[in-house]
Amino acid sequence: MPVDRRTPGSALAAPVAIGAAGLGAAALLRLRDPHDQGSYGFCPFQSLTGLPCPGCGGLRAVNDLTRGDVVAAISSNVLAVALVATLGVLWLVWFVRRARGRHDARFAAPSTRVLLVVLAVIAVFGVLRNTPWGAWLAP
């Protein structure tokens, strides 16, 4: 049986790097406000159709979260807020597993069924926010 020669520090290298990248992206969104028109470019879908895509408002939502304004973040893009929360929890579970010595722990390995459900939720959200019934979901 092969001996695992990895140290606890090396097991945490990937979670720490991913966490730092996420914090760096959040810091960028905090420093360069996406609420300013065109500060990060324009959504191609919205430019072509005039309708918001499922991701529209996501950068503003993360910016609002970095300021601690959860209500404004939900108003910008509730799906992005849910995604940030889910990714945060998954990252924390991954980090804790690695810190406890589970060197083989992976970030997340969703099944095909889970991925299809997530894609369906994104599609339904994208359609719903462009209807009169879901207008409250629009950014």
N, C-alpha and C positions, 0 to 999 in steps of 0.2 A: 504494500500500500504506500503510495507516495506521501511524503511529508509536506505539509503546508508550511512554507518558510516565510510567508508574508507576515509582516508586522501589523499591529493594530493601526498604525499610522498609514501604512500603504493601503489598507482596506478602506480607509476613510478618504483617500485621495479623490476618488471619483465623486462621492457625494459632496465633498467640500468644493470641488471645482464647479460642479453643476449649481450648487447653492450660491457660490460667488458670482457665477454668470447671471443667475436670476436676480440677485441683488443689484448687480451692475446694470442690468436692463431696467429694473425699477428705479434706480438712481438716475439713469438717463431720462426716463419719463418724468421724474420729479423735477429735474433741472431744466429740461426743455419741454415746456408745457404743450401738450397736444391739443389743448383747447384753442390755441391760436390757429386760425384758419390756414391750412396748407403747411403747417410746421413739419409734418412728416409726409408730405405729398398728399395725394388724393386717392380714394378708393376707386379702382378701375370699374368695378361693377356699378357703383353709384354714379360715376361719371357717365357711363354709357346708358344706364336705365333711369337714373334719377331716384332709384330706390336703395335703401340701405341693405347691405349684405349682412349675414349673421355676425361678421366681425366688426362692423362699423360701430364705433363708440368704445371698442375694446381698449385702445390706448388711453382714451380719456378716463375709462373706468379704472385702469391701473394707476393713472396719475391721481385720481381721487382717493384710491386706497392708500397711496403713499402719504397723503395728507390726512388720513384717518376719517375721511368723509364717506362712509359706507353707503349712505342714502344716495348721494350724488353718483357714486360708482354704480349702484344698482340701476339708477335712472339712465346712465350712459349705456350700459350693456350688462344685463343681469346674467347672461350666459358667460361672459368673460369673468365676472366675479365668481361664479360657481366653478369655472375652470381653474382660476387662481387658487381658490380654496382647496379644491380637489388635488391639484398638483402639490400644494404646500403640505397637505396631509400625507400624500404618497411619498414625498421627499423625506419628511420627518420619520416615517416608518422605515424607509430604506436606510436612513442615517443611523437610527437606533439599532436596527438589525446588524448593520456593519460594525457599529461600536461594541456590540455584545459578542462579537467574534464570528458572526455568520458571514464569512468572506465571500460566499457564493450568492449572497442576497442581491437580487436585481432590483432596479428602480420599479418597474411595473411591467407585467407581461399579460396584458388583457387578452382574453379569448376573442376569437372571431365574432362570436355573438355579442360580446360587450362592445367591440368596435362598431359593429353594425347598428347597435342601439344608439351609440354616441352619434354616429353619422345621421341617423334618423332624427334624433333630437335636434341636431344642428339644422337639418333641412326644414323640419317643422317650425323651429324658431324663426328661421329666415323667411319662410312664407307667412307665418302668423304675424310677424311684426310689420308686414306690408299690407295687412287687411284692416278693415275698420274695427274688428273685434280685438285685434292685437296692437292697435295703434299706440297704446301705452308702453309697449315694448320698444318702440322706435327711439333712436337716440335723439 
